[in-house]
Structure formats: C-alpha cells, structure tokens
Amino acid sequence: MMMMMMMMMMMMMVWIATNKHYHRSTLEQLLRERNGTTRKITSDENRYHMMWNR
C-alpha cells in the first residue's frame, strides 16, 4: 500500500513538472475527485504549490 502511494506521488510530481503552466486547475480537479468533495485547497495541493510556485 505504502509503495503504491509513493509511486503515485512520484508520477504526479513528474506529470506536474512537465505540465507546469496549467497544473493548478487539473490538480484541483484530481484532488476534488479523489476526496469526493468540492473543497478547493487541500494540504496536498498546498504542498505541490509550494514546491512548484517558488
């Protein structure tokens, strides 16, 4: 289970890095679908934004 999570994280990072200029809305959508809520900002999203937007 943990390994799968790590792999998914890595793939997400690579995918975001390659699609940097429009990653925000797509990431929001993905997180929203995964969480099943319409919450806009999650801790995951904040972490990614801090990584890529500095």
ZADO-1210 file (C-alpha; in nm, 4 decimals, padded with zeros to 6 digits):
<atoms>
<atom x="00.0000" y="00.0000" z="00.0000" code="MET" pos="1"/>
<atom x="00.2687" y="00.2469" z="00.1022" code="MET" pos="2"/>
<atom x="00.4758" y="00.1670" z="-00.2057" code="MET" pos="3"/>
<atom x="00.1818" y="00.2376" z="-00.4335" code="MET" pos="4"/>
<atom x="00.1265" y="00.5733" z="-00.2658" code="MET" pos="5"/>
<atom x="00.4915" y="00.6652" z="-00.3133" code="MET" pos="6"/>
<atom x="00.4845" y="00.5624" z="-00.6783" code="MET" pos="7"/>
<atom x="00.1725" y="00.7674" z="-00.7390" code="MET" pos="8"/>
<atom x="00.3308" y="01.0685" z="-00.5707" code="MET" pos="9"/>
<atom x="00.6399" y="01.0399" z="-00.7875" code="MET" pos="10"/>
<atom x="00.4340" y="01.0097" z="-01.1040" code="MET" pos="11"/>
<atom x="00.2215" y="01.3071" z="-01.0038" code="MET" pos="12"/>
<atom x="00.5351" y="01.5134" z="-00.9434" code="MET" pos="13"/>
<atom x="00.6792" y="01.4218" z="-01.2815" code="VAL" pos="14"/>
<atom x="00.3463" y="01.4885" z="-01.4524" code="TRP" pos="15"/>
<atom x="00.3102" y="01.8255" z="-01.2796" code="ILE" pos="16"/>
<atom x="00.6679" y="01.9204" z="-01.3648" code="ALA" pos="17"/>
<atom x="00.6014" y="01.8503" z="-01.7325" code="THR" pos="18"/>
<atom x="00.2696" y="02.0382" z="-01.7312" code="ASN" pos="19"/>
<atom x="00.3761" y="02.3201" z="-01.5047" code="LYS" pos="20"/>
<atom x="00.1894" y="02.6113" z="-01.6614" code="HIS" pos="21"/>
<atom x="-00.1619" y="02.4658" z="-01.6252" code="TYR" pos="22"/>
<atom x="-00.1162" y="02.2187" z="-01.3392" code="HIS" pos="23"/>
<atom x="-00.3216" y="02.4150" z="-01.0864" code="ARG" pos="24"/>
<atom x="-00.6732" y="02.3548" z="-01.2201" code="SER" pos="25"/>
<atom x="-00.6062" y="01.9927" z="-01.3170" code="THR" pos="26"/>
<atom x="-00.4552" y="01.9187" z="-00.9779" code="LEU" pos="27"/>
<atom x="-00.7541" y="02.0770" z="-00.8062" code="GLU" pos="28"/>
<atom x="-00.9831" y="01.8593" z="-01.0160" code="GLN" pos="29"/>
<atom x="-00.7897" y="01.5423" z="-00.9361" code="LEU" pos="30"/>
<atom x="-00.7868" y="01.6162" z="-00.5655" code="LEU" pos="31"/>
<atom x="-01.1551" y="01.7006" z="-00.5716" code="ARG" pos="32"/>
<atom x="-01.2395" y="01.3730" z="-00.7453" code="GLU" pos="33"/>
<atom x="-01.0208" y="01.1726" z="-00.5089" code="ARG" pos="34"/>
<atom x="-01.1669" y="01.3346" z="-00.1995" code="ASN" pos="35"/>
<atom x="-01.5221" y="01.3421" z="-00.3305" code="GLY" pos="36"/>
<atom x="-01.5656" y="01.6988" z="-00.2084" code="THR" pos="37"/>
<atom x="-01.5703" y="02.0457" z="-00.3581" code="THR" pos="38"/>
<atom x="-01.3105" y="02.1735" z="-00.1149" code="ARG" pos="39"/>
<atom x="-01.0742" y="02.3984" z="-00.3050" code="LYS" pos="40"/>
<atom x="-00.7484" y="02.3835" z="-00.1122" code="ILE" pos="41"/>
<atom x="-00.6170" y="02.0656" z="00.0478" code="THR" pos="42"/>
<atom x="-00.2890" y="02.0025" z="00.2231" code="SER" pos="43"/>
<atom x="-00.1693" y="01.8011" z="-00.0790" code="ASP" pos="44"/>
<atom x="-00.2394" y="02.0882" z="-00.3109" code="GLU" pos="45"/>
<atom x="-00.0688" y="02.3373" z="-00.0827" code="ASN" pos="46"/>
<atom x="00.2420" y="02.1200" z="-00.0739" code="ARG" pos="47"/>
<atom x="00.2573" y="02.0951" z="-00.4529" code="TYR" pos="48"/>
<atom x="00.2015" y="02.4662" z="-00.4980" code="HIS" pos="49"/>
<atom x="00.4747" y="02.5488" z="-00.2520" code="MET" pos="50"/>
<atom x="00.7050" y="02.3152" z="-00.4413" code="MET" pos="51"/>
<atom x="00.6397" y="02.4437" z="-00.7923" code="TRP" pos="52"/>
<atom x="00.5454" y="02.8084" z="-00.7466" code="ASN" pos="53"/>
<atom x="00.8523" y="02.9415" z="-00.5742" code="ARG" pos="54"/>
</atoms>
